[in-house]
Amino acid sequence: MTSTTSSPLRHAVIGVGAGIFNLHRAGLTLDDVQVVGVSDVVPNPGQERADELDVPFYLDHRKMLAETKPDVTVIITPHPFHAALAIDALNAGSHVLVEKPIAVQVAEADAMIAAAEANNRLLAVNFQHRFRTDVQAIKELISSGGLGKIQRVTGVQPWLRTAAYFRQAGWRGTWKGEGGGVLMNQAPHDLDLLCYLVGLPSRLFALASTRFHAIETEDTVTALMEWPDGGQGSLYFSTTEYGPRTLEISGTGGTVKLGEGAPVLERFTPDLLTHMAENPGPFARPQSESGELPLPEAVEQGHLAVYKDLHRAIREGGTPLASGRASRQSLELANAIIYSGQTGQPVDLPLDREAYGAMLAGLIASNQ
């Protein structure tokens, strides 16, 4: 898997006509990258972008993979196509970078990871927010024990959308087109950060509803979660509410809040476990100190960071920060929340893949 050569890494793009392509340009124009081909099922603007890049354009991605033999295949199609396309590329001997979410259902992600491992190739997902300095600072704080034992996680994530947004594309807000609503379209980055920072919950219960949008899928969700060590939390997502998006993580050593601006950290002295056990006062509060969490020196962020991280892993060995295996967690969490919201029952993780697949198939069939 390791490549020590200094020759450019040959890249191909599937879904080059997608609007998000422009965010990938920085990674595709790095000095150590050579774009060798692009494909899309629609000729334009795919052909126009191929002309801009001075590379061949293909309607058939398999023909492109066979003729160009890329080192890396970048997949930026809608996520219902991610699994099949990624497996084709991996089986062709290419590493893969796929847009978020990794797939529609976690069983597909399992198959993608298995194909990567069988072919000794890397699979990475475009979760660029992992590279943010504020996220990295919180990750280091938690990993070093700076928050003590995590007790609570609270996320409030309004992602307001209008009716015009859903009218732009008929697949939006449909079970067949997205496999979910706010959880599959707007929430993936937030779900990924939660899993990256505190891990995947072991149990959850969710309420999901379609409150104000004329769509098939959920526009509002609240989930209650429990982690293996007993920590608890809640998540709220909605495309019908406007306001700040925040994530708060509270432990026995302090609380950190991630939102707009630098994260705010409140530290407790002593740790609450010591305070509760040893302080003689029945209602005593710990000493606390609040301030902005110091951030590490700025490094590459955004899509460019994802590309450079994948290239590092290819050339030097190792695992991308947003590997397929790590990125599967957020999809499993989204699927589990949808499943609980649809069934009205608590869900234990790992999620029952077969049961989820059957439920999703039923939802798609009933809305045809």
Secondary structure, 3 states (H helix, E strand, C coil): CCCCCCCCEEEEEECCCCCCHHHHHHHHCCCCEEEEEEECCCHHHHHHHHHHHCCCEECCHHHHHHHHCCCEEEECCCHHHHHHHHHHHHHCCCEEEECCCCCCCHHHHHHHHHHHHHCCCCEEECCHHHHCHHHHHHHHHHHCCCCCCEEEEEEEEECCCCHHHHHCCCCCCCHHHHCCCHHHHCCHHHHHHHHHHHCCCCEEEEEEECCCCCCCCCCEEEEEEECCCCCEEEEEEECCCCCCCEEEEEECCEEEEECCCCCEEEEEECCHHHHHHHCCCCCCCCEEEEEECCCCCCCCCHHHHHHHHHHHHHHHCCCCCCEHHHHHHHHHHHHHHHHHHHHCCCEECCCCHHHHHHHHHHHHHHCC
